[in-house]
């Protein structure tokens, strides 16, 4: 078995998104291009309908 499990980025529940294309980007890209990327909080709240 390799040491990696899944696609966890270790970013503390945040994910980067390009403000231009809307695509998800790596945290390293967010740090390189702060004016064209945003960090979004990845909420794990379940949506329950009442």
trRosetta pair geometry for C-beta under 8 A, 3 or more apart (Angstrom, degrees):
i j d omega theta_ij theta_ji phi_ij phi_ji
5 8 7.5 16 87 8 73 113
9 15 7.7 117 32 -106 147 73
9 26 7.2 -177 -134 -144 135 75
9 27 6.1 139 161 -11 132 117
11 14 4.8 -103 134 61 111 81
11 15 6.9 122 79 -81 147 44
11 16 7.9 -119 -154 -24 163 88
11 27 4.9 -180 -106 -65 126 142
13 41 6.3 15 133 -157 101 71
13 42 5.0 -142 -174 52 66 93
13 44 8.0 -89 -135 -23 113 102
14 27 7.4 88 95 -99 103 112
14 39 4.6 1 -178 -175 127 110
14 40 6.6 148 -157 71 71 39
14 41 6.1 -45 -101 -101 73 45
14 42 6.5 -172 -101 -5 17 91
15 24 5.9 -35 165 -140 116 111
15 39 7.2 144 70 -155 29 63
15 40 5.4 -26 63 60 82 93
15 42 5.3 77 -12 -59 106 113
16 24 6.6 107 81 -166 62 63
16 25 4.5 -65 109 73 114 82
16 26 6.4 6 44 97 134 15
16 27 5.6 166 -25 -89 125 45
16 29 6.1 162 119 73 155 97
16 30 3.8 -133 -115 -55 136 122
16 37 5.4 6 -172 175 107 124
16 38 7.2 153 -152 80 61 36
16 39 5.8 -39 -95 -98 64 63
16 40 7.6 156 -104 14 15 79
17 22 6.5 -10 178 -160 109 38
17 23 7.0 175 -151 91 70 27
17 24 5.7 -45 -98 -102 71 50
17 25 6.6 142 -115 15 17 86
17 37 6.7 158 79 -159 37 76
17 38 5.6 -22 62 63 88 85
17 39 7.9 146 17 -106 76 17
17 40 5.7 32 -4 -14 120 119
18 21 4.5 24 93 43 136 88
18 22 6.4 -51 75 -2 84 15
18 23 5.3 16 26 52 117 73
18 24 7.9 -136 0 -75 81 4
18 25 5.3 89 -47 -27 88 125
18 29 7.9 -44 -75 136 91 133
18 36 6.5 -2 -155 142 77 91
18 37 5.6 -47 -105 -103 46 81
19 22 7.9 28 -153 -71 16 50
19 36 5.2 -137 42 -172 105 51
19 37 6.2 -148 -11 -92 88 22
19 38 5.7 88 -66 -15 97 101
20 36 5.6 -3 -24 -172 107 111
25 29 4.0 -89 160 78 121 144
25 30 6.3 148 95 -49 111 78
25 37 5.9 -81 55 -126 140 132
26 29 4.8 104 60 1 75 100
26 30 7.4 -134 103 -4 46 85
27 30 5.3 -47 -150 32 42 116
27 31 6.5 42 152 -19 68 101
27 39 8.0 40 -120 -106 84 107
28 31 5.8 -52 -151 36 34 111
28 32 6.5 30 151 -16 65 108
29 32 5.7 -57 -146 39 34 109
29 33 6.1 -19 170 26 70 108
29 37 6.3 142 124 -77 89 162
30 33 6.9 -80 -133 61 21 73
30 34 6.9 57 168 -95 62 59
30 37 4.5 -137 -116 116 67 140
30 38 7.7 -74 -131 72 110 7
30 39 6.0 71 -159 -68 153 88
31 34 7.1 0 -148 -62 25 90
33 36 4.8 -41 160 50 114 98
33 37 5.1 92 94 -7 95 112
34 37 6.6 -77 -123 52 24 89
